[in-house]
Amino acid sequence: MNILCVYVGGGKGHYIPAKAVSDQLTQMGHNAVLIDFFELIKMNPIGKINVMLWRKLLQRPDLENKFSKHNDQNTKEIQWVSSVLQVIRKRRFKHIIKTYRPDMIFTTHPYADYFLADLAARLAPSIPVTYYATDVFFVPMSAVNNNLCSMYVATEEGCKSAADNGQRADSIKLCPFPLQASCKAGQKLTKAAARRRIGLKEDVFTLQLNLGGEGIGSLELLEGLKYIDSPMQVVVIGGIKEKIKSRIEQIKATLPAHINVFIPGFVHNVNDYALASDIIAGRSGINTLVECFYLHRPFMITELVYTVMASADYVEKYGVGWNLNKDIDKQLSLITMFAKKPTLLDELDKNFDAIPIIYDAAGLAKMVVDDTLSFKSK
């Protein structure tokens, strides 16, 4: 079976689930092609502009919230863009179908979902187009498209959001979360063992500041640690550029001797760093957040972008973290309390077991295959 797995670049949020499903489909013996949407339709310059714009917005969460909210609630704009693309890329779409001969198109971004589902409905109705809702707890109106064969959503809350925003009920399917293979297959070490593996002290409170794949996030919490009098070690991870790393080094130099800061930056052994941590703090990137659920590590939300605001409600609903968006005083107060008595965190551990998310990329890949077969049999 030939399946196109289409994502949009600009952060890892849409790429990671597309790759996880693509890898599983390949292991199942299918021909899965993982490709960026703008590369697929030969509009790479627009893709680069999209990435640049997204990174600029991440640097200004206040503007990002306004911009993303506008895009979400003004669906006529994405519909208009889709109609234009359908005219200027009609020939390209026909070439895609002829070249890749897909039995299904699996997407992880509203741009790809809208354009490809609409064109397939007109020009290739025998090819189902599906969409995995990467925001998990919330489905924006801009992702709703009733030309989709299926919309896969990993939480009941996300399914309700999709239905409330107008997605056809029979197309919404509760699915497993496509956890990265590296996270799923990783050894679940104890905190002490994980700390040994990455060169940290075994018995010292450990805070992880996660700046995400783009390495863009506030350093206000790191600066504020100078007011904490308890010993701790801090690891800062993410796709950190040299300019940001230099700023972190400057902050590090101002902290007291009992606050030890390590800057590994982008790491492949994310599991080890998560398991070594008492608390993980940062923006609530969905993949990082759900991986924390899987590994039983509480997450402190220090910043929120628009599309993941629903994740904050979910974290607090299940008692597996804290939504302290931009509240530096509460962030420092909470870290101080747990740094003085880390055993208080043990009380949260049972809460992770109550989260009704299934972590299984292979399970989602099987749904993709089953839906393709079912669609073809009609």
C-alpha positions in Angstrom: 0.0 0.0 0.0 1.3 3.5 -0.9 0.7 6.2 1.8 1.8 9.8 1.7 2.5 11.2 5.1 2.4 15.0 4.8 3.5 17.5 7.4 4.4 21.2 7.5 7.8 22.3 8.7 8.3 25.0 11.3 8.9 23.2 14.6 8.6 19.5 15.4 4.9 19.4 16.4 3.7 18.3 13.0 6.8 16.5 11.9 7.1 14.1 14.8 3.7 12.4 14.6 4.0 12.2 10.8 7.3 10.5 11.1 6.2 8.2 13.9 3.3 6.9 11.8 5.4 6.8 8.6 8.0 4.6 10.4 5.3 2.3 11.7 3.7 1.9 8.3 7.1 1.1 6.8 7.7 -1.6 9.5 4.3 -3.0 8.6 5.5 -3.5 5.0 3.8 -0.5 3.4 5.5 2.1 1.2 5.2 5.3 3.3 6.6 8.5 1.9 7.3 11.3 4.5 7.3 14.7 2.9 6.8 18.4 3.7 3.6 19.9 2.3 5.3 22.8 0.6 7.9 20.5 -1.0 5.2 18.2 -2.2 3.3 21.0 -4.0 6.6 22.7 -5.2 6.1 25.9 -3.2 9.2 25.7 -1.1 9.7 29.5 -0.9 6.3 29.9 0.8 7.2 27.1 3.1 10.4 29.0 4.2 8.3 32.1 4.8 5.9 30.0 6.9 8.8 28.7 9.0 10.3 32.2 9.4 6.9 33.7 10.4 6.3 30.9 13.0 9.6 31.4 14.6 9.1 35.1 14.8 5.7 34.5 16.5 7.2 32.1 19.0 9.5 34.9 20.1 6.4 37.1 20.8 3.7 34.9 22.4 1.4 37.9 22.8 1.4 38.4 19.0 1.2 34.7 18.4 -1.9 34.4 20.4 -3.6 37.2 18.5 -2.4 35.9 15.1 -3.3 32.2 15.7 -6.7 33.2 17.2 -7.5 35.2 14.2 -6.5 32.4 11.8 -8.5 29.9 13.8 -11.7 31.9 13.9 -11.6 33.3 10.4 -11.9 30.1 8.4 -13.0 31.9 5.2 -9.4 32.9 4.8 -8.0 29.4 4.7 -10.9 28.4 2.5 -10.0 31.2 0.1 -6.3 30.2 0.1 -7.2 26.6 -0.6 -9.4 27.6 -3.5 -6.5 29.6 -5.0 -4.1 26.8 -4.5 -6.6 24.4 -6.2 -6.4 26.6 -9.3 -2.7 27.2 -9.5 -1.6 23.8 -8.3 -4.3 21.6 -10.0 -1.7 20.3 -12.5 0.8 19.7 -9.7 -1.7 17.6 -7.8 -2.4 15.4 -10.8 1.4 14.9 -11.1 1.5 13.9 -7.4 -1.1 11.3 -7.9 0.6 10.0 -11.0 4.0 9.9 -9.4 3.3 8.6 -5.9 0.1 6.6 -6.7 -1.1 7.0 -3.1 -3.8 4.7 -1.7 -4.2 7.2 1.1 -2.9 10.7 2.1 -2.2 11.1 5.8 -1.7 14.7 7.0 -0.7 16.4 10.3 -1.3 20.1 9.5 -4.5 22.1 8.5 -2.8 23.5 5.4 -2.2 20.0 4.0 -5.6 18.8 5.3 -7.5 21.5 3.6 -5.8 21.7 0.2 -5.3 18.0 -0.3 -8.7 16.9 0.9 -10.5 19.5 -1.3 -8.5 18.6 -4.4 -8.8 14.9 -3.8 -12.6 15.3 -3.5 -12.6 16.9 -6.9 -9.9 15.2 -8.9 -9.2 11.9 -7.1 -12.3 10.8 -5.1 -10.9 7.3 -4.8 -8.1 8.5 -2.6 -9.0 9.2 1.0 -7.3 12.1 2.8 -7.0 11.9 6.6 -5.8 14.3 9.3 -4.2 13.7 12.7 -5.0 16.5 15.1 -1.6 17.4 16.5 -3.0 19.8 19.1 -4.5 16.7 20.7 -6.7 18.5 23.3 -8.1 21.0 20.8 -9.0 21.0 17.1 -9.0 24.5 15.6 -11.7 25.5 13.2 -9.1 26.0 10.6 -8.5 22.2 10.6 -12.2 21.3 10.2 -12.8 19.9 6.7 -15.7 17.6 5.8 -13.9 16.3 2.7 -11.7 14.4 5.1 -12.2 10.6 5.2 -11.1 10.6 8.9 -9.9 13.0 11.5 -7.8 11.2 14.2 -7.8 12.7 17.6 -6.0 11.3 20.7 -8.3 12.6 23.4 -12.0 12.7 24.1 -11.7 16.4 24.7 -10.1 16.9 21.3 -12.9 14.8 19.7 -15.6 17.0 21.3 -13.7 20.2 20.2 -13.7 18.9 16.6 -17.4 18.1 16.7 -18.2 21.5 18.3 -16.3 23.3 15.5 -18.2 21.5 12.8 -16.3 18.4 11.8 -18.6 15.6 10.5 -19.3 13.3 13.5 -18.7 10.0 11.6 -15.3 11.2 10.5 -14.0 11.9 14.0 -12.1 8.9 15.4 -10.5 8.6 18.9 -7.0 7.2 18.3 -3.8 6.4 20.1 -1.2 9.1 20.6 1.8 8.4 18.1 4.5 8.4 20.7 8.0 8.6 19.2 9.7 5.2 18.9 12.7 6.5 20.8 10.5 7.4 23.8 8.4 4.2 23.6 11.4 1.9 23.3 13.5 3.7 25.9 14.4 2.1 29.2 12.4 3.6 32.1 15.3 4.3 34.4 15.0 5.5 38.0 15.9 9.2 38.6 19.2 8.2 40.1 20.1 5.9 37.2 19.1 8.5 34.6 21.2 11.1 36.4 24.2 8.9 36.5 23.8 8.2 32.8 23.9 11.8 31.8 26.5 12.9 34.3 24.4 14.6 37.0 24.5 14.1 40.8 22.1 11.4 41.9 20.7 13.0 45.0 20.2 16.7 44.0 16.8 18.2 42.9 16.8 18.5 39.1 14.8 21.0 37.0 14.7 20.7 33.3 14.0 23.9 31.3 12.8 22.8 27.9 13.1 25.4 25.1 11.6 23.1 22.5 12.9 22.0 19.1 13.3 25.6 18.0 15.1 26.7 21.1 12.8 29.6 21.6 11.4 30.3 25.0 11.6 32.7 27.9 14.7 32.5 30.2 12.9 34.5 33.0 12.6 31.4 35.2 16.3 30.6 34.8 17.2 34.2 35.9 14.8 33.9 38.8 16.6 30.9 40.3 19.1 33.3 41.9 16.5 33.8 44.6 16.3 30.1 45.5 18.5 29.0 48.4 18.2 25.2 48.0 20.8 23.2 46.0 19.6 22.1 42.5 20.9 21.2 39.1 19.2 22.6 36.0 19.4 21.2 32.5 18.5 23.4 29.6 17.5 21.4 26.4 16.2 22.3 23.0 17.4 23.4 19.6 19.5 26.2 21.1 21.2 28.6 18.8 24.6 30.1 19.7 23.1 33.5 20.6 20.6 31.9 23.1 23.4 29.7 24.5 25.5 32.7 25.1 22.7 34.4 27.0 22.2 31.3 29.1 25.9 31.3 29.9 25.6 34.9 31.1 22.7 34.1 33.3 24.5 31.0 34.6 27.4 33.2 35.7 25.0 35.3 37.9 23.5 32.3 39.8 24.8 31.2 43.2 27.2 28.3 43.5 24.5 25.9 44.7 22.6 26.3 41.4 24.4 24.2 38.8 23.3 24.7 35.2 24.1 22.3 32.3 23.3 23.2 28.7 23.2 20.0 26.6 21.0 21.7 24.0 19.5 19.4 21.4 19.7 15.8 22.6 18.6 12.5 21.1 18.3 10.7 24.5 15.3 12.9 25.6 14.0 10.0 27.8 17.1 10.1 29.9 16.8 13.8 30.5 13.1 13.6 31.3 13.6 10.7 33.7 16.5 12.5 35.4 14.2 15.5 36.2 12.0 16.1 39.1 10.1 18.8 37.2 10.1 19.8 33.5 9.3 23.4 32.8 8.7 25.5 29.6 6.2 26.0 26.9 3.7 23.2 26.7 4.7 21.8 23.3 2.3 18.9 22.8 4.8 16.1 22.0 7.0 17.0 25.0 3.9 17.3 27.3 2.4 13.9 26.4 5.9 12.3 26.6 6.0 13.7 30.1 2.7 12.0 30.8 4.0 8.7 29.5 7.2 9.0 31.6 5.4 10.2 34.8 7.1 13.6 35.0 5.1 16.7 36.1 5.2 19.6 33.7 5.2 23.3 34.7 3.7 25.4 32.0 5.6 28.7 31.9 4.3 30.0 28.6 1.3 29.2 26.3 0.8 29.5 22.6 -2.8 29.8 21.4 -3.4 26.3 20.0 -2.2 24.5 23.1 -4.2 26.5 25.7 -6.4 23.4 26.1 -3.4 21.4 27.2 -3.2 23.6 30.3 -6.7 22.6 31.3 -5.9 19.0 30.8 -2.7 19.1 32.9 -4.6 20.6 35.8 -7.7 18.4 35.3 -5.5 15.3 35.9 -3.2 16.9 38.5 0.0 16.1 36.5 1.5 19.6 36.4 0.7 23.3 36.8 -0.4 26.1 34.5 1.7 29.0 35.7 1.7 30.9 32.4 3.9 34.0 32.8 3.5 33.9 36.6 7.2 33.9 37.6 6.5 34.4 41.3 4.4 31.2 41.5 6.8 29.3 39.4 9.7 30.1 41.7 7.5 29.5 44.8 6.6 26.0 43.6 10.2 25.1 42.6 11.4 26.3 46.0 8.9 24.1 47.8 9.8 20.9 45.9 13.5 21.6 45.9 13.3 21.7 49.7 11.3 18.5 49.8 11.3 16.5 46.5 9.4 13.6 48.1 6.2 15.7 47.8 6.3 15.0 44.1 5.7 11.3 44.8 2.1 12.1 45.6 1.6 13.1 41.9 2.8 9.8 40.4 -0.6 8.0 40.7 -2.3 10.8 38.8 -0.5 9.8 35.6 -2.1 6.4 35.6 -5.5 8.1 35.4 -4.8 9.8 32.1 -6.9 7.9 29.5 -4.4 8.4 26.6 -3.1 5.3 24.8 0.5 5.7 23.6 0.9 3.7 20.5 2.1 4.9 17.1 1.6 1.4 15.7 -2.0 1.5 16.7 -2.6 4.8 14.8 -0.8 3.3 11.8 -3.1 0.3 11.9 -6.1 2.6 11.9 -4.7 4.4 8.8 -4.4 1.1 7.0 -7.8 -0.2 8.1 -9.5 3.0 7.1 -7.9 2.8 3.7 -9.1 -0.7 3.2 -12.6 0.2 4.4 -12.7 3.2 2.1 -11.6 1.2 -0.9 -14.1 -1.5 -0.3 -17.1 0.9 -0.5 
